[in-house]
């Protein structure tokens, strides 16, 4: 399903942010700051969502350039690795999973990651959704 957006409003957002292909840690930090600001908003407009997804792609591409491709791993293993790398605890993931017990079950392999959760994880970690499915 494609969400409609106002091209003029989106254009103004692009002019404000000036997203570009990331080729330095400084540019990465700038783009990541805007990305995090959007992530932390309670509600975002369709235009901000479109910008958010663009920034996620740029950050993911830069991550691949710097770190390389992540080795293939099960979604729960990837989640555990990302949580460890980012210093996150199970309680930090309740906004995605609802409760800490669900996070625990996913990490233990007792429960699969849902499509809704995979989408939220892809946005949270600026990765492709298929990494969590």
PyMOL commands that set and color helices and strands:
alter all, ss='L'
color gray80, all
select helices_A, chain A and resi 7-17+25-40+46-67+75-85+90-97+100-107+115-124+129-132
alter helices_A, ss='H'
color red, helices_A
deselect
rebuild
show_as cartoon
